[in-house]
Amino acid sequence: MQFTLTIISGLILGFAILSQNLNLNLKSGIDLLLSVIEGIADLGLSIYWLLRYVNIGQKVQPGTSFTS
């Protein structure tokens, strides 16, 4: 789910940058770079958070797996 949202937001950002009609002032790309770094950090944090809850759930109910 998180990966899908990341791909969709990347596509939207790509279309916004490539659009000839959209006037973006990126200030030499710093804003774009920070946005990409923040998006990757958010994705990593959400994956870490998800895996923590999976680990806690497996400790609470031994014998169950993530795929079942």
Backbone hydrogen bonds in HBPLUS format (Angstrom, degrees):
<---DONOR---> <-ACCEPTOR-->    atom                        ^
c    i                          cat <-CA-CA->   ^        H-A-AA   ^      H-
h    n   atom  resd res      DA  || num        DHA   H-A  angle D-A-AA Bond
n    s   type  num  typ     dist DA aas  dist angle  dist       angle   num
A0005-LEU N   A0001-MET O   3.07 MM   4  6.37 161.3  2.10 151.4 155.7     1
A0006-THR N   A0002-GLN O   2.95 MM   4  6.17 148.1  2.06 144.6 153.8     2
A0007-ILE N   A0003-PHE O   2.95 MM   4  6.24 156.8  2.01 150.6 156.0     3
A0008-ILE N   A0004-THR O   2.98 MM   4  6.23 164.6  2.00 152.5 156.6     4
A0009-SER N   A0005-LEU O   2.96 MM   4  6.09 164.0  1.99 145.5 150.0     5
A0010-GLY N   A0006-THR O   2.96 MM   4  6.07 149.1  2.05 142.5 151.4     6
A0011-LEU N   A0007-ILE O   2.93 MM   4  6.20 152.7  2.00 149.5 156.6     7
A0012-ILE N   A0008-ILE O   3.00 MM   4  6.29 159.7  2.05 150.9 156.2     8
A0013-LEU N   A0009-SER O   2.97 MM   4  6.14 158.4  2.02 143.6 149.5     9
A0014-GLY N   A0010-GLY O   2.86 MM   4  6.05 154.2  1.92 144.7 152.3    10
A0015-PHE N   A0011-LEU O   2.91 MM   4  6.16 161.6  1.94 153.8 157.5    11
A0016-ALA N   A0012-ILE O   2.97 MM   4  6.17 151.9  2.05 144.5 152.7    12
A0017-ILE N   A0013-LEU O   2.99 MM   4  6.23 151.4  2.07 147.1 154.3    13
A0018-LEU N   A0014-GLY O   2.97 MM   4  6.13 160.4  2.01 150.7 156.2    14
A0019-SER N   A0015-PHE O   2.98 MM   4  5.83 127.1  2.26 139.6 150.2    15
A0029-GLY N   A0026-LEU O   3.11 MM   3  5.07 127.7  2.40  96.4 110.8    16
A0033-LEU N   A0029-GLY O   2.93 MM   4  6.08 162.1  1.96 151.9 156.9    17
A0034-LEU N   A0030-ILE O   2.95 MM   4  6.15 164.3  1.97 153.2 156.9    18
A0035-SER N   A0031-ASP O   2.99 MM   4  6.14 150.0  2.08 142.6 151.0    19
A0036-VAL N   A0032-LEU O   2.99 MM   4  6.25 158.5  2.04 152.2 157.1    20
A0037-ILE N   A0033-LEU O   2.97 MM   4  6.20 164.7  1.99 152.2 156.6    21
A0038-GLU N   A0034-LEU O   2.91 MM   4  6.00 158.2  1.96 144.3 150.5    22
A0039-GLY N   A0035-SER O   2.95 MM   4  6.12 154.9  2.01 144.7 151.6    23
A0040-ILE N   A0036-VAL O   2.99 MM   4  6.24 159.7  2.04 151.9 156.7    24
A0041-ALA N   A0037-ILE O   2.95 MM   4  6.11 156.8  2.00 146.9 153.8    25
A0042-ASP N   A0038-GLU O   2.87 MM   4  6.05 156.6  1.92 147.9 154.2    26
A0043-LEU N   A0039-GLY O   2.99 MM   4  6.18 156.5  2.05 144.2 150.6    27
A0044-GLY N   A0040-ILE O   2.96 MM   4  6.18 163.2  1.99 149.2 153.4    28
A0045-LEU N   A0041-ALA O   2.92 MM   4  6.11 158.2  1.97 148.6 154.6    29
A0046-SER N   A0042-ASP O   2.96 MM   4  6.14 158.9  2.00 148.8 154.2    30
A0047-ILE N   A0043-LEU O   3.01 MM   4  6.24 154.1  2.08 149.3 156.3    31
A0048-TYR N   A0044-GLY O   2.96 MM   4  6.14 162.6  1.99 148.3 153.4    32
A0049-TRP N   A0045-LEU O   2.90 MM   4  6.07 159.4  1.94 147.9 153.7    33
A0050-LEU N   A0046-SER O   2.96 MM   4  6.10 157.4  2.01 142.5 148.4    34
A0051-LEU N   A0047-ILE O   2.97 MM   4  6.21 164.4  1.99 154.1 157.6    35
A0052-ARG N   A0048-TYR O   3.00 MM   4  6.25 144.7  2.13 145.6 155.3    36
A0053-TYR N   A0049-TRP O   3.19 MM   4  6.52 157.8  2.25 149.1 153.5    37
A0054-VAL N   A0050-LEU O   3.02 MM   4  6.34 151.4  2.10 149.0 157.6    38
A0055-ASN N   A0051-LEU O   3.00 MM   4  6.12 158.2  2.05 142.7 148.2    39
A0056-ILE N   A0052-ARG O   2.94 MM   4  6.22 157.7  1.99 149.6 155.7    40
A0057-GLY N   A0053-TYR O   2.92 MM   4  6.04 158.5  1.97 144.3 150.3    41
A0058-GLN N   A0054-VAL O   2.98 MM   4  6.23 148.8  2.08 146.6 154.6    42
A0059-LYS N   A0055-ASN O   3.10 MM   4  6.35 145.2  2.22 142.7 151.9    43
A0060-VAL N   A0056-ILE O   3.03 MM   4  6.30 146.4  2.15 146.5 155.6    44
A0061-GLN N   A0057-GLY O   3.05 MM   4  6.21 159.5  2.09 146.8 151.7    45
